[in-house]
Amino acid sequence: MTLLPATSPDAALPALAALLGGGADDLRPLLPQLTAAWLAADGAGVIVLRRTPRADLEVLGGARPGPQQAEVAAALLRAASATGTLLSAYADDTLLPGNTLRTLGWQHAGQYTEWRGPLPTLGTSVPAGLRVLPLAAVSALTVRQDAQGTYADRLGHTLVGDADIVPGAHEADDRVGHIALDGAGRGVGICRAWLDGDTLTVGSPGVHPDLRHTALRHALLRATCDAARLHGAQQLIMQAWGDTPAETQADTDLGLQAVTVTPIYRSRPA
């Protein structure tokens, strides 16, 4: 079996942008996170590997739809897997069909879920010894970074820098989003929020691994929903990456509907 030769991420950027329907300049800020790339012939596909906070590298890109999609995707994935690095990839049938990943021995390891529904009313209390505050009340980047780091082990989450966590980054509404602090003032949980009319959009709350057995996740969600309600929110969109089956069930119990579910697979190192 002849493997496709690797190329530099910089050289592959135009092909990746064309595949994803954007411009190369839009992707250029990602270059420091990109490690390697492979191009198929005649623009049939491209994949680029991206660093994550975990041991895996995330696969970006895939193969164009058509009769040869599975063959091209498999060739690209085999070349990337030959590096011996643990890889993760979203099973998006428009680019990386799940059947191709499974045929190559990749294993289902998580999923991305977009939940939608009426803004829930929760009766959850903040666990003893912790405080939940509006993000607007905490400007220290070290504390915000610690809180954001509670997502680091969750499959599907990407690297985050200071520019991503400063107050109001990416137009987040820090009056509505909330952060959890422990007794020493360290960030141990976070729920970032965006308001658009009567709709609140949040990321599934991040909670420190040592506190995931507590009610902190729903306490953060409660505080964020309560604050959004004061600003006229009635509907919730929650985006979740890598949540556990128990957390997924808890979200279902809130009356939310999973409108988008995209499986995430992991490779077996070569």
SERO-4910 file (N, C-alpha, C, O; in steps of 0.05 Angstrom, whole numbers):
BEGIN
 pado doro    nc1    nc2    nc3   cac1   cac2   cac3    cc1    cc2    cc3    oc1    oc2    oc3
  Met    A     17    -24      0      0      0      0     18     25      0     34     28     18
  Thr    A     14     42    -20     29     67    -22     14     89     -7     -9     95    -13
  Leu    A     28    102     12     15    124     27     20    151     13     40    155      0
  Leu    A      0    168     16      3    195      6     26    210     21     28    206     45
  Pro    A     42    225      7     63    240     20     52    264     36     32    276     29
  Ala    A     65    270     58     56    292     75     65    318     62     85    319     47
  Thr    A     51    340     68     58    366     60     56    385     84     47    376    105
  Ser    A     64    410     81     62    428    103     34    439    106     20    442     86
  Pro    A     25    444    131     -2    456    135     -5    482    119    -27    487    109
  Asp    A     16    498    118     14    524    104      7    519     74    -10    533     63
  Ala    A     21    499     62     16    493     34    -12    481     29    -24    485      8
  Ala    A    -23    467     50    -49    455     47    -72    473     54    -95    467     49
  Leu    A    -66    497     65    -87    514     74   -107    523     52   -131    522     58
  Pro    A    -98    530     28   -117    538      7   -137    515      0   -160    519     -4
  Ala    A   -126    490     -1   -143    467     -7   -163    462     15   -186    455     10
  Leu    A   -153    465     40   -171    460     63   -193    481     63   -217    475     68
  Ala    A   -186    506     58   -206    528     58   -227    523     36   -250    527     40
  Ala    A   -217    514     12   -236    509    -10   -255    486     -3   -278    487    -10
  Leu    A   -244    466     10   -261    443     18   -282    451     38   -305    441     37
  Leu    A   -274    469     57   -293    477     78   -310    501     69   -328    509     84
  Gly    A   -305    511     45   -322    533     35   -315    560     46   -333    577     49
  Gly    A   -290    565     53   -282    591     63   -257    601     49   -250    591     27
  Gly    A   -244    620     62   -219    631     51   -195    623     67   -197    618     91
  Ala    A   -172    621     54   -147    613     68   -141    632     91   -131    623    112
  Asp    A   -146    657     87   -140    677    108   -156    672    133   -148    679    155
  Asp    A   -180    661    130   -197    655    153   -185    634    170   -189    633    195
  Leu    A   -170    616    158   -158    593    172   -130    599    182   -119    584    198
  Arg    A   -117    620    171    -89    625    177    -83    628    207    -62    619    216
  Pro    A   -102    639    224    -96    640    252    -92    612    265    -81    610    287
  Leu    A   -102    591    252    -99    564    263    -71    553    258    -64    532    270
  Leu    A    -55    565    241    -30    553    232    -12    544    256      0    522    254
  Pro    A     -9    560    277      8    550    299     -2    524    312     14    511    326
  Gln    A    -27    517    308    -38    493    320    -36    469    301    -42    446    309
  Leu    A    -29    474    276    -29    453    256     -2    440    254     19    453    254
  Thr    A     -2    413    251     24    398    252     32    385    226     56    383    220
  Ala    A     13    375    210     19    361    186     -6    360    168    -28    365    177
  Ala    A     -1    354    142    -24    354    123    -18    335    101      4    327     95
  Trp    A    -40    326     88    -39    308     65    -59    317     44    -82    324     51
  Leu    A    -51    317     19    -68    326     -3    -73    302    -22    -54    288    -29
  Ala    A    -98    298    -30   -105    278    -50   -102    291    -78   -103    316    -80
  Ala    A    -99    275    -98    -96    286   -125   -121    300   -135   -143    293   -127
  Asp    A   -117    319   -152   -139    333   -166   -159    347   -147   -182    350   -154
  Gly    A   -149    355   -124   -166    369   -105   -189    352    -93   -209    362    -84
  Ala    A   -185    325    -94   -206    307    -85   -209    307    -55   -230    298    -44
  Gly    A   -189    317    -41   -191    318    -12   -166    327      1   -145    328    -11
  Val    A   -168    334     27   -145    343     42   -151    340     72   -174    344     80
  Ile    A   -131    331     87   -135    331    116   -110    344    129    -88    341    119
  Val    A   -115    358    150    -95    372    166    -99    364    195   -121    361    204
  Leu    A    -76    360    209    -78    353    237    -74    377    255    -57    394    251
  Arg    A    -91    379    275    -92    402    293    -86    393    322    -98    374    331
  Arg    A    -69    407    336    -64    401    364    -89    405    381   -106    422    374
  Thr    A    -92    390    402   -114    393    421   -102    394    449    -78    390    453
  Pro    A   -118    399    470   -108    398    497   -101    370    507    -91    367    529
  Arg    A   -108    350    491   -104    322    500    -81    309    484    -66    323    471
  Ala    A    -80    283    485    -59    268    471    -65    265    441    -47    261    425
  Asp    A    -91    268    434    -99    264    406    -94    289    389    -94    311    400
  Leu    A    -91    285    363    -92    307    344   -118    305    329   -127    284    322
  Glu    A   -131    328    325   -157    329    311   -153    330    281   -137    345    271
  Val    A   -168    314    266   -168    314    237   -187    336    227   -211    336    234
  Leu    A   -176    354    211   -193    374    198   -194    367    168   -174    358    156
  Gly    A   -217    371    155   -219    367    127   -232    340    121   -248    330    136
  Gly    A   -224    328     98   -235    303     89   -235    301     59   -217    311     46
  Ala    A   -254    286     48   -256    282     19   -282    293      8   -302    292     21
  Arg    A   -280    303    -16   -304    314    -29   -325    293    -35   -317    270    -41
  Pro    A   -350    299    -33   -371    280    -39   -369    270    -68   -360    285    -86
  Gly    A   -377    245    -72   -375    233    -99   -370    204    -97   -366    193    -75
  Pro    A   -369    190   -120   -365    161   -120   -339    152   -107   -338    130    -97
  Gln    A   -318    169   -107   -292    161    -97   -288    172    -68   -265    170    -58
  Gln    A   -308    183    -56   -304    196    -30   -292    177     -9   -272    183      4
  Ala    A   -304    153     -6   -295    134     14   -266    126      9   -250    124     27
  Glu    A   -259    122    -17   -232    114    -24   -212    136    -18   -190    131     -7
  Val    A   -219    160    -25   -200    183    -20   -198    188     10   -175    192     20
  Ala    A   -220    188     24   -219    192     53   -202    171     67   -186    177     85
  Ala    A   -205    146     59   -189    124     71   -159    128     65   -143    124     83
  Ala    A   -152    136     41   -124    140     34   -112    163     51    -90    160     61
  Leu    A   -127    184     55   -117    207     71   -114    198    100    -95    205    113
  Leu    A   -134    184    111   -133    175    139   -111    155    144    -98    155    165
  Arg    A   -106    137    125    -85    118    128    -58    132    130    -40    125    146
  Ala    A    -54    152    113    -29    167    113    -25    181    140     -3    181    151
  Ala    A    -46    194    150    -44    207    176    -39    188    199    -24    193    217
  Ser    A    -53    165    198    -50    145    219    -22    133    220    -14    124    241
  Ala    A     -9    133    197     18    121    196     38    136    213     60    126    218
  Thr    A     31    160    221     49    176    239     50    163    267     68    169    283
  Gly    A     31    145    274     31    132    299     18    149    322     19    140    345
  Thr    A      8    172    315     -5    190    335    -34    183    338    -48    177    318
  Leu    A    -44    184    362    -73    181    366    -87    204    353    -81    228    358
  Leu    A   -108    198    337   -123    219    322   -152    218    330   -162    197    339
  Ser    A   -165    241    327   -194    242    331   -207    256    307   -194    273    295
  Ala    A   -231    249    300   -244    261    277   -274    260    281   -286    241    292
  Tyr    A   -287    281    271   -316    282    270   -326    266    246   -316    269    224
  Ala    A   -345    248    250   -356    232    228   -378    248    214   -401    245    219
  Asp    A   -369    266    197   -386    283    181   -389    270    153   -369    270    138
  Asp    A   -413    261    147   -416    245    122   -410    262     97   -406    251     76
  Thr    A   -410    288     99   -403    305     76   -373    305     71   -365    312     49
  Leu    A   -357    297     91   -328    298     87   -314    273     97   -296    263     83
  Leu    A   -322    263    120   -309    239    131   -331    219    140   -339    220    163
  Pro    A   -341    202    122   -363    184    129   -356    166    152   -334    155    153
  Gly    A   -375    163    170   -370    145    193   -364    117    185   -348    104    198
  Asn    A   -376    107    163   -371     80    155   -341     76    147   -330     55    151
  Thr    A   -329     97    135   -301     96    127   -284     94    152   -265     79    153
  Leu    A   -290    110    172   -275    110    197   -276     83    210   -256     72    220
  Arg    A   -300     71    211   -304     45    224   -289     23    209   -278      5    221
  Thr    A   -290     25    182   -276      5    166   -246      5    172   -233    -16    170
  Leu    A   -235     28    177   -207     31    183   -200     24    213   -177     25    221
  Gly    A   -221     16    228   -216      8    256   -218     31    276   -212     27    300
  Trp    A   -227     54    267   -230     76    286   -254     70    304   -273     56    296
  Gln    A   -253     80    329   -273     73    349   -289     97    357   -278    119    362
  His    A   -315     93    360   -332    115    369   -325    122    398   -324    104    415
  Ala    A   -319    147    403   -309    155    430   -325    179    442   -320    185    465
  Gly    A   -342    191    428   -357    214    438   -375    225    417   -379    213    396
  Gln    A   -385    249    421   -402    262    402   -404    292    407   -400    301    430
  Tyr    A   -412    306    386   -421    334    389   -451    334    388   -463    321    370
  Thr    A   -464    348    407   -493    350    407   -501    379    409   -491    394    425
  Glu    A   -520    386    392   -533    412    395   -561    408    405   -578    395    393
  Trp    A   -565    419    430   -591    416    443   -607    441    439   -596    463    439
  Arg    A   -634    439    437   -651    462    435   -677    457    451   -686    434    453
  Gly    A   -688    478    461   -713    476    475   -719    501    491   -704    520    491
  Pro    A   -742    501    505   -749    524    521   -728    528    543   -717    508    553
  Leu    A   -723    552    551   -704    558    572   -713    543    598   -735    549    608
  Pro    A   -697    525    608   -706    509    631   -705    524    657   -689    543    660
  Thr    A   -721    516    676   -720    526    703   -709    504    721   -721    482    723
  Leu    A   -686    509    733   -673    488    749   -674    496    779   -673    520    786
  Gly    A   -675    476    796   -675    481    825   -649    473    838   -649    468    862
  Thr    A   -628    472    822   -602    462    833   -588    484    849   -587    507    842
  Ser    A   -577    475    872   -562    493    890   -532    490    884   -523    469    875
  Val    A   -516    511    891   -488    510    888   -476    492    910   -482    496    933
  Pro    A   -459    473    902   -447    456    923   -432    472    944   -421    493    939
  Ala    A   -431    461    968   -418    474    991   -389    479    985   -375    462    973
  Gly    A   -379    502    993   -351    508    990   -344    522    963   -321    529    959
  Leu    A   -364    525    946   -360    537    920   -377    562    917   -397    565    931
  Arg    A   -368    580    899   -384    604    892   -388    604    862   -370    597    847
  Val    A   -412    613    854   -418    616    825   -424    646    821   -442    657    833
  Leu    A   -408    658    804   -409    687    799   -413    693    769   -405    676    753
  Pro    A   -424    716    762   -424    724    734   -395    727    724   -378    736    739
  Leu    A   -390    718    699   -363    721    688   -354    750    688   -330    755    690
  Ala    A   -372    769    686   -365    797    686   -352    806    713   -338    826    713
  Ala    A   -356    790    734   -344    797    760   -316    786    763   -303    792    783
  Val    A   -306    770    744   -279    758    746   -264    765    721   -269    753    699
  Ser    A   -245    783    723   -229    791    699   -201    779    699   -188    780    678
  Ala    A   -193    767    721   -166    756    722   -163    733    702   -178    713    704
  Leu    A   -144    735    684   -141    715    663   -133    688    674   -141    668    663
  Thr    A   -117    688    695   -108    662    706   -132    646    717   -134    622    713
  Val    A   -151    660    729   -175    647    740   -193    638    717   -204    616    717
  Arg    A   -196    655    697   -213    648    674   -201    625    658   -215    608    648
  Gln    A   -174    625    657   -161    603    642   -164    577    657   -169    556    645
  Asp    A   -161    577    684   -166    553    699   -194    542    695   -198    518    691
  Ala    A   -214    560    695   -241    551    691   -245    540    663   -258    519    660
  Gln    A   -234    553    643   -236    543    615   -222    517    612   -230    500    596
  Gly    A   -201    513    628   -186    488    627   -201    464    637   -192    441    633
  Thr    A   -224    468    649   -240    445    658   -251    429    634   -260    406    638
  Tyr    A   -250    440    610   -258    426    586   -235    410    574   -240    393    556
  Ala    A   -211    413    583   -187    404    569   -187    374    563   -178    366    541
  Asp    A   -198    358    581   -198    329    576   -221    319    560   -223    296    553
  Arg    A   -240    337    553   -264    329    539   -259    328    509   -250    347    497
  Leu    A   -265    305    497   -261    301    469   -276    322    452   -300    328    458
  Gly    A   -263    334    432   -276    353    415   -269    382    422   -273    400    405
  His    A   -258    387    446   -250    414    453   -223    420    442   -206    403    440
  Thr    A   -218    446    436   -193    455    423   -177    472    442   -186    480    464
  Leu    A   -153    479    434   -135    496    450   -147    524    452   -159    534    434
  Val    A   -143    536    476   -154    562    481   -132    580    491   -117    572    510
  Gly    A   -129    604    479   -109    623    488   -122    647    502   -147    648    505
  Asp    A   -106    665    511   -116    688    526   -137    704    509   -156    714    521
  Ala    A   -132    706    483   -151    721    466   -179    709    466   -198    723    459
  Asp    A   -181    683    473   -206    670    473   -221    672    499   -245    665    501
  Ile    A   -208    682    520   -220    682    547   -222    710    559   -234    712    581
  Val    A   -211    730    546   -214    757    557   -243    764    559   -259    753    543
  Pro    A   -251    782    577   -279    790    579   -291    798    552   -280    815    537
  Gly    A   -313    786    545   -327    792    520   -315    779    495   -323    786    473
  Ala    A   -296    761    499   -284    748    475   -305    734    458   -323    721    469
  His    A   -302    737    432   -320    724    413   -349    733    418   -368    718    413
  Glu    A   -352    758    428   -378    770    433   -395    756    453   -419    757    453
  Ala    A   -382    741    472   -396    728    494   -407    750    512   -396    771    515
  Asp    A   -430    743    525   -443    762    543   -435    754    572   -447    735    583
  Asp    A   -415    767    583   -405    760    610   -424    769    632   -419    761    655
  Arg    A   -445    784    626   -465    790    647   -482    765    652   -493    761    673
  Val    A   -484    748    632   -502    725    633   -486    699    639   -495    682    654
  Gly    A   -462    696    626   -445    673    631   -436    673    660   -435    694    673
  His    A   -429    649    670   -421    646    699   -396    629    702   -389    613    685
  Ile    A   -383    633    724   -358    619    731   -360    609    760   -373    622    776
  Ala    A   -348    586    765   -348    575    792   -320    577    804   -300    571    790
  Leu    A   -318    585    829   -293    588    843   -293    570    868   -314    567    881
  Asp    A   -270    558    874   -269    543    898   -260    561    921   -258    585    918
  Gly    A   -255    549    945   -249    565    968   -223    581    966   -220    601    980
  Ala    A   -205    572    948   -180    586    944   -182    607    921   -162    619    914
  Gly    A   -206    610    910   -209    629    888   -201    619    861   -199    635    842
  Arg    A   -197    593    858   -190    581    832   -215    576    815   -236    568    826
  Gly    A   -212    579    789   -234    573    771   -238    543    768   -220    530    759
  Val    A   -261    533    776   -266    504    775   -290    497    757   -298    474    756
  Gly    A   -302    517    744   -325    512    727   -332    537    711   -325    559    720
  Ile    A   -345    533    688   -352    556    672   -375    550    654   -379    527    645
  Cys    A   -391    570    648   -413    568    628   -413    595    613   -423    615    624
  Arg    A   -404    595    589   -403    619    573   -429    622    557   -442    602    551
  Ala    A   -437    647    552   -464    652    542   -464    673    520   -447    691    520
  Trp    A   -483    670    502   -488    690    480   -518    694    479   -533    675    480
  Leu    A   -526    719    477   -554    726    475   -560    737    447   -546    754    437
  Asp    A   -582    727    435   -591    737    409   -621    739    410   -635    718    406
  Gly    A   -632    762    415   -661    765    419   -670    749    443   -661    753    465
  Asp    A   -689    731    438   -699    715    460   -685    688    463   -695    670    477
  Thr    A   -662    685    450   -648    659    450   -622    661    464   -605    678    458
  Leu    A   -617    643    483   -592    640    498   -577    617    486   -588    595    483
  Thr    A   -552    622    478   -534    600    469   -512    597    489   -499    616    496
  Val    A   -507    572    497   -485    566    516   -469    542    506   -479    526    491
  Gly    A   -445    540    516   -430    515    515   -438    499    539   -443    510    560
  Ser    A   -440    473    536   -446    456    559   -426    463    581   -402    463    576
  Pro    A   -436    468    606   -418    477    627   -394    459    631   -396    435    632
  Gly    A   -370    472    634   -346    457    641   -343    456    671   -347    476    685
  Val    A   -335    432    681   -332    428    710   -306    412    714   -300    393    700
  His    A   -291    420    735   -266    406    742   -272    377    747   -292    370    759
  Pro    A   -255    358    737   -260    330    740   -266    321    768   -283    303    772
  Asp    A   -254    334    788   -258    326    816   -286    334    826   -295    325    847
  Leu    A   -300    351    811   -326    361    819   -349    351    802   -372    360    805
  Arg    A   -343    334    783   -364    325    764   -385    307    777   -406    302    766
  His    A   -379    297    801   -399    281    815   -419    298    830   -438    288    841
  Thr    A   -414    324    831   -431    343    845   -452    355    826   -453    348    803
  Ala    A   -468    373    837   -489    387    821   -478    412    808   -494    429    799
  Leu    A   -452    416    808   -441    442    798   -449    447    769   -454    470    762
  Arg    A   -449    427    753   -455    431    724   -483    445    721   -486    464    707
  His    A   -503    434    735   -529    446    733   -532    471    748   -549    488    742
  Ala    A   -515    475    769   -516    501    783   -506    523    765   -517    545    766
  Leu    A   -486    518    749   -476    538    730   -497    543    709   -502    566    701
  Leu    A   -510    522    699   -530    525    679   -554    541    690   -566    558    677
  Arg    A   -561    535    715   -583    549    727   -578    579    729   -594    595    722
  Ala    A   -554    586    739   -547    614    743   -547    629    716   -556    651    714
  Thr    A   -537    615    695   -536    627    669   -564    631    657   -570    652    646
  Cys    A   -581    611    660   -608    613    650   -624    634    665   -639    649    653
  Asp    A   -620    635    691   -635    655    707   -627    683    699   -644    701    696
  Ala    A   -601    688    694   -592    714    685   -603    721    657   -610    743    652
  Ala    A   -603    701    640   -613    705    612   -642    712    612   -652    728    597
  Arg    A   -657    699    630   -686    704    632   -692    733    639   -711    744    629
  Leu    A   -675    745    656   -678    773    663   -674    791    639   -683    814    639
  His    A   -660    781    619   -655    797    595   -674    789    572   -670    796    549
  Gly    A   -695    774    579   -715    768    559   -712    741    545   -728    735    526
  Ala    A   -693    725    552   -689    699    538   -711    680    545   -721    679    567
  Gln    A   -719    665    525   -740    644    528   -732    617    517   -743    596    525
  Gln    A   -713    617    499   -704    593    486   -674    588    492   -659    606    496
  Leu    A   -667    562    492   -639    554    497   -628    538    475   -641    519    465
  Ile    A   -603    544    466   -587    527    449   -562    520    465   -548    538    474
  Met    A   -557    495    469   -533    486    484   -516    468    466   -526    448    455
  Gln    A   -491    475    464   -472    460    447   -454    443    466   -441    455    483
  Ala    A   -454    417    462   -440    399    480   -420    382    464   -427    370    444
  Trp    A   -395    381    474   -375    364    463   -365    345    484   -358    353    506
  Gly    A   -366    319    478   -353    299    495   -367    294    521   -355    283    540
  Asp    A   -392    302    524   -406    297    549   -410    267    554   -411    251    535
  Thr    A   -412    260    579   -416    232    587   -445    224    582   -463    241    579
  Pro    A   -451    197    580   -479    189    577   -497    200    599   -520    206    594
  Ala    A   -486    202    624   -503    212    646   -509    241    642   -532    250    647
  Glu    A   -490    257    632   -495    285    626   -515    288    603   -532    306    603
  Thr    A   -512    271    583   -531    272    560   -559    266    570   -578    279    561
  Gln    A   -562    247    588   -589    240    598   -599    264    615   -623    270    614
  Ala    A   -582    277    630   -590    300    647   -601    322    629   -620    336    636
  Asp    A   -588    326    606   -597    347    587   -624    340    575   -641    357    571
  Thr    A   -628    314    570   -654    305    559   -676    309    581   -698    317    574
  Asp    A   -669    305    606   -688    308    627   -696    338    631   -716    343    644
  Leu    A   -680    356    620   -687    385    621   -708    392    600   -717    415    599
  Gly    A   -716    373    584   -735    379    563   -722    388    537   -736    398    520
  Leu    A   -696    385    535   -682    393    511   -682    371    490   -682    347    497
  Gln    A   -682    379    464   -682    360    442   -655    362    428   -645    383    422
  Ala    A   -644    338    422   -618    337    407   -625    341    378   -635    322    365
  Val    A   -619    364    367   -625    369    339   -602    362    320   -606    358    296
  Thr    A   -578    362    331   -555    354    315   -537    336    332   -530    343    355
  Val    A   -530    313    322   -512    294    336   -491    285    316   -497    272    296
  Thr    A   -466    292    322   -444    284    304   -424    267    320   -412    277    338
  Pro    A   -422    241    313   -403    224    328   -374    233    324   -367    244    303
  Ile    A   -358    228    344   -329    233    343   -315    206    347   -322    191    365
  Tyr    A   -296    200    329   -282    175    330   -253    179    337   -241    201    332
  Arg    A   -240    159    348   -211    158    353   -199    136    338   -210    114    334
  Ser    A   -174    141    329   -159    121    314   -145    102    333   -143    108    357
  Arg    A   -135     81    322   -116     64    337    -88     71    326    -84     69    302
  Pro    A    -70     80    343    -43     87    333    -31     64    317    -34     41    324
  Ala    A    -17     71    296     -5     50    278     18     36    293     30     18    282
***
